[in-house]
Amino acid sequence: MSAALELACQAAGEWIRGLDTRPVGATAALPELRRSFGGPLPAHGLSAEEVVRTLARDAAPGMHGNAGGRFFAWVFGGGLESALAADWLVATWDQNAALYSASPASAVIEEIAGEWIKELLDLPRDASFAFTSGCQMAHVTGLAAARFGLLERAGWNVEDDGLFGAPAIRVLTSDQRHVTIDRAVRFLGIGRNALEMLQTDEDGRVPAAALDRALSSDSRPTVLVLNAADLNIGACDPFKELIPLAHSANAWVHIDGAFGLFARASRTYRDRLDGVELADSWATDAHKWLNVPFDCGIAIIRDRTAHRAAMTSSASYVAPTSTARDQSDWNPEYSRRARGIPVYAALRELGRSGVEALVDRCCMHCADIVDGIGELPGAQILARPTLNQGLVRFGRPGASPEENDAFTDETIRRINETGEAFFSSTTWRNRRAMRVSVVNARTTESDVRRAIAAATSVLLRNFDESVANRASNRDSNG
């Protein structure tokens, strides 16, 4: 192995071994990072060894430790060792996993991984699938199939004739949708104005009555997008009620299951998603709950014909095969890394029981963090987890809601500054909150205790400062 590769392997090992002891959040500020990496384009190159050495040294302070067990911001998996190692091999092999002829092993491994994913999630075995760059492109893939399928029913071939003059499509979606849905309809030329919000109930779910009213008010081709765990509280829509209702109006049902779809692997939590298998397309991320490295989304589509029609293309220099699966028939890319290989490795390492244990463990840890921090003085639980997402808000007695919004953001910042845990903020029901997200295979009970201890120290310091400020105000007022 070359010296540069040896150095990269050494730096990777040091990074992983240090996850439990380094601050979770990045410590380098923007000016420092720009000084480290900026300057004019070098006139002459360096040795590969020197490039790797300085890159590993200078980048580390600007990297979050999100692969470790104390990162609870956003929905980032930690990277299983088998999946990480497989990803290294993918980069080393450097295959273009677009066609069987371009990389036979990649095509077959991805084919098997896709079948295993459908089995794990208990989705239709005859559905087609695609490994995309993330859930954003999984949405684009699923909704492109929806666009083709709906317009074909209306007598319009969107792949040949485009959207000019086509029947307008509307997209019914939850008011708790993820922004990637908005981007997907923009990318597909459907447009943001096609989105119609369905007001959710106090549990964050779309009521059947709201959907019924929307379906009966308009006869245009319709896509319904439902949540298999929304990003703030992990709410899952009532699929058994909503999907048959949508299908009775000839709507296409697409599921945003970026992380929540993997709850289907758990006997404890799969009832939250009862009926989700009735949908027409599903989007999820393997780099979330399955803990493979970025970037890896998954689209699954019931109508194979619509899926293939929306994605496939041909050229004289391309060598398609009639016997093996060509990934480019199902994906929006021609040049792509073999994303299915880390998924295959993760499923081989965990097996069905391991994925179930991972889901159950994350849900338990999330509940423990929310409950532990929520019972502290100055903290309030806004949403206790039903899966692996929960919300906590911070406040001072007598403060206005707006002041407690600012206090919540400040408290999160202070917790993150301890280096013991890292959380993100969000706005839910017009109020700021700390979002607790647990999808990391590395998170342990010790990590949970450290996170609660960090929040405790910050809230106690806030209390002491508040007492001191009140005393100072009394003294100044005589």
N, C-alpha and C positions, 0 to 999 in steps of 0.2 A: 504494500500500500504506500502511496506517496506521502511525503511529509505533510502536505496540506490536508489530505484526507485524515491522517492520524490526528492532526490538530483539531479538525472539526469533530471527530469522534470524541476526543478528550474534552473539548468544550461542551459538547452535548451531555456527556456523563456528569461533568461538574455542575451543569445547569440543573439537571434532574435531581442530583444528590442534594443540591442546595435549596430546593423548593420549600423544604420544611423549616429552614432557618433564615432565609433572606426575607426582607420586607415583601409583602405580596404585591403592592403597587410599584410602578416605576418610580425611581428616585431622581432621575435626570430631568432637568427643566429644558424647555424648548431651546433657549439660547445655547446651552451646553451641547445639546445634540447637533445643532447646526454648526457649531464650531468643530465638533468631532468629525462630521461627515462632509462639510461644505468646502468651499474653495473652487478654483477653476479646474476644468478637466485636465488631468495630468498629461503632460507632453510625452512622458515615457512611463511604461508600466512597471509594476512591482512583481516580485515572485509570487506564485500562488500561495506559498506558505505565509509570506508576510501579509498578504491580503486577508487570509483567513484569521491570522493571529490578531490583527488590529480590528477586524470586523467583530470578532467575538468579544474582544476586550471593551470596545467602545459602545457596542449596541446593548450589552447586558444591562447597564443602568437605566436604559430607556424601555425595557421590556417588562410587562406585567408578569407576575408568576401565576398566570391563569391555568397553567397545567397542574398546579398544586391544589391541595385540598381545602385551602382557605379563601378561595376566590369565589364570591357569591354574587358578583355583578354580571348582568347579561346571562346568556345561556351558552356557556362555553364548556365543552367536555375537556377531559384532562389528557387524553391520548394514551390508550392502552399500550403496553410495551410491544405486544405483537403487531398492533396496527402501526405504531411508530416505526418499528423495524421494517415492516413491509413497505411503508412509505419511503424509507431510505432506499430500499431495493427498487421501488418504482422509479425514483429519480436516477438511480444508477443504471438501470436497464434502458431508460430514456426512450420508451416506445411511444409511438403515436397510436393510442388505443381508439382509433376511429373505425377500423375495419379488421375483420378476421385476417385478411391477407397481410396487413401491416404488422400485426402482432397476434399470432394465433393463441398463445397461452393467455394473454390479457383478455381476449374476447371470451374464451371459455370460462376463465375464473370469474369474470364479471357476470356472465350468464348464470353461473351457479349461485353467486352471491345474491343476485336479484331474486332468484327462485327461493332462496333461503329467507330473504327479507319478507317476501309475501307469506311464507309459511309461518315465520315468527310473529308477524302482525295479524295473521289470520285474515288476509284479504284474498279476493278471488284469485285462484291459482292460474286461471287463463288470462289474467290481466297482463298488459305489457308494462315495461318499466324503463327508466333511464337513470343513470347516475350523472348528476349535473354538478355545477360548481358550488351550489348551495340551494337553500330553499327558495331564494329569489328566482333562480332559473328553473327550479322544479315547478313553481307557480306558473312561470311563463310557458313551460312545456305542457302542463296540464290544461291551462286556459287556452293555449293554442289549439289543443285537441278539441276543447269545448267549442271554440269559435268555429272550427271546421264542422264539427258534428251538428251544431245548432243551425248554421247557415245551409248546410246540405239539406237538412229537413225542410228548409224554406225554399229550396230550389236554387241555391246560390253556391258556386264553387269559389271560395275565397282564395284558395291557393292559385287558381288560374286568373281570376278576375279582380282580386284585391277587394278593398272595402268601399271604393267609390261606387255609390249606387246600391250597395248591399243593404238588406234590412238591418236596422239598428239593433244592437244587443244591449240589454241592460244587465247590470250586475248588482244583485241584492247581497248585502253583506252586513255583518254586525258592526255596531258602533264601537266595538272593542277589537276591530280587525287590526292586523299588523300592516305597517306602511308598505311592505313588499307587495301587498295586493294592489295598492294604488299604482305602484311602479309597473307591475305586470300589465295592467290594463292600458297604461300609457305606452309601454313597449309594443304592445300588440295592436295599437291603433284604435282600440275601443274607446279610450279616453276617460279621463277622470270624471267627467260629467255624466258618464253612464252609471256611476256608483250611486246606489240608493241605500241609505243607512237604515237598518232595523234596530230600533231601540231595545236594549237588553233590560232584563229585570234586575232585581237587587243582587242576584247571584251571578250576574254577568252573562246570562244565557238568553238566546233569542226565544221569545214566547211564540207558541204556535199561532195564537191569534194575530200577532203582528205580521207573521209570514203570510197567513191566509189573506189578510187585508191587502198586502202588497201584491200577491199573486193574482187576486181577483180584480185589481185595479188597472191591469195592463196586459195585453196579449202579445207583446213583443217577445222574441227569443230571449230567454232568461238564463243567467247563471246565478246560482245561489252558492255563496262561500260561507262555510261554517267553521267554527273553531274547535279543534281537538286540543284544548288547553290554550287559553289566551295568554299573552306575555306577562300580565300583571298578577293574576290570581289563579291561573291554571284552570279557568272555567271551561267546561265542555258543553257544547250545545246539546239539546235533547234530540239526538239523531233519529231515534225510533219514531218520534212524532213528526219531525220536520222533513225528513227525506222522502217518505211516501207522499206527503202533502205536496212537496215540490215536483215529484215525478208525476203526480196526477195532473199537473199543469204543464207537463213536458219540459220542465226546467232541468238543466244540467247541474248536478251538485258536486262542488269541489271542496275538499277538506284541507284547511291549513292545520297540519299536524306537525309543525316544525320540531317540537320535542314531545308533545303529548301523545302522538300516535304510538310511541314505544311503550306507553302504559298498557297496551294490548298484550304485552308479553308477561304481565303480572296477573296472577289469579286474584290478588288482593285488590287491584285497581282497575282491571279491565272493564268492570261494570260501568265505570264512568264514561266509557266509549261504546256502550251497547248501541247497535244499529249503525255504527260508522261504516261497517262493511257494505252497506246498501248504496253508498255514494258512487259517483261516476269517475272521480279522480281524487288522488291523495298526494300531498306533498309533505316531505319531512326532511330532516337533516341527520345524517349519520355522525357528523362532527359535533352533535349535541349529545344526546343521551347514550348513543352507542360508543362515544369516546374514541372515534378515529380522528386523525389530524385533519385540520382544515385543508382543502375545501372539498366537501362531499355532501351534496343534496341528493334526494331520491324522489322521482316522480313515478307514480303508479297509476295506470289508466285502464279502465274497464274495456273501453272500445278500442281495440288494437288497430282497427282500420283507420279511425279518426286520428289516433296518435301517429301512426306511420305516415299518413297523408300530410299531417301538419309539419313533419320533421324531415322526411327523406328527400334526397336529391341525388343526382348522378352526374358524372362527367366522364369523358373518354379516357382519362388517365387513371380513373379509379377502377379497382378490380373487385367488384362485388362478388359475393358467393351466394349460392342458392341453398346451401346445406348448413352453414354456420350462421351465427347471429352477427350482423354488422352493427356496431354501436351507432354509427352515423344515421341509421334509419330511424333512430329513436331519440337522438340528442340534438341540441342546437349547435353543436360544434363539429368541425372536422379535425382540428388539431386539439388533442386533449390527452391528459395524463391518464393512466390506468387507475381511476379512482375506485373501481370495484375491488382491487386487490387488498387494500387495507380493511375494507368492509369484510371481505372473506376471512382475513386473518383474525379480526375481532370476533367474528362469529365462531371461528374454530377455537379460539382461546376460551370464550365464555360459554358457548353452548346455550341452549334454551334456558337452563336453570341459572346460568351465570347472568344472563341479561335480566331475568326476573329478579334475582337477588340484588343486582345493581339498582334497578328501578325502586324496589322496596326500600333499600337502604337510603337512597337519596331522599325519598319522601319522608322517611323517619327523621333524617337529619334536618330537613327543612322545617318540619314541625317543631323540633327541639330548639332550633335557633329562634324561630318566631316567638315561641312560648317563653323561652329564656330571656330574650331581650324585651318582649312585650310586657313582662311583669315588673320591669325596672321602673323606678320613679321617673316621670317625664316621658315615658314611652306609652304608646297605645297601639294595640293590634287593630289594623284596619281590615285585614283579610287573613284569616288563618288558612293554612294550606289545605286544599283538597287533594293536591298532588305534590308537586315540588316547587311551587311558587307561593310566596306570601308577602304581605305588606305590613310594615311598621311605620308609625308616624311619631314624631317627637314634638313636645310642646311645653310651654311654661304657663303656669296658672295666671289667668287674667289677661293673657296675650290675645291679640286678634288672630283670626284664621290666617291672615296674610303674614303676620309676624311669625306664626308657627310654621308656615311654609318655609320662610327663610331660616328659621331655627332648625327645621328638619334637614335642609340642605347643608347647613353649617355642621350639624352633628354628624352627618354622613362623612363629610370631609375630614372631620377630626378623627373619626374611627379609622378611616383609611390611612390617615397619617401615622397611626400607631404602627403600621406595617404588619399587624397581627391578622388582619382580615381586610377584604376589599368588597364593598357593596356599591350598587348604583342607585340613582334616584329615578323617580318616575312621577307622573301626574295621573291620578286615578280619581274619578268623580270630582274633578276640579280641585283636588288637594294634593300637595306634594307628599311623597312617601319614600321610604327606603324599601327597595325591592330585594327580596331574599330568594335567590335562585340556586338550587343545588342539583347539578347533573354530573358531578365529577366523580369518577371511579375511585379517586385517591382520598376523598373526604372521609375522615374518621371521627369517632366520638371526641377524640382529643382536639381536633380542629374545631368542632362545635363549641367545646368549652373555651377554647382560646378566643373565638369570635365573641362569645357572650361576655367574657372577661374584658375584652377590648371595649365593647359598648358600655359595660359597667363603669370602667375607669373614666370614660369620656363623660357619661351622664353625671357621675359624682363630681367631676371637675366643673361641669356646667352648673350644678346645684351650688357648689361652693362659690363660684363667681357670681351667681344670682344673689346669694345671701350677702356677699360683700358689696355688691352694687346697691342693694336696698339699704344697707347700713350707711353707705356713703351718701345716698340721697337724703336719708333722714338727717345726717349730720349737716349737710349743706343747706337744708331747709330750716335749720335751727331747732 
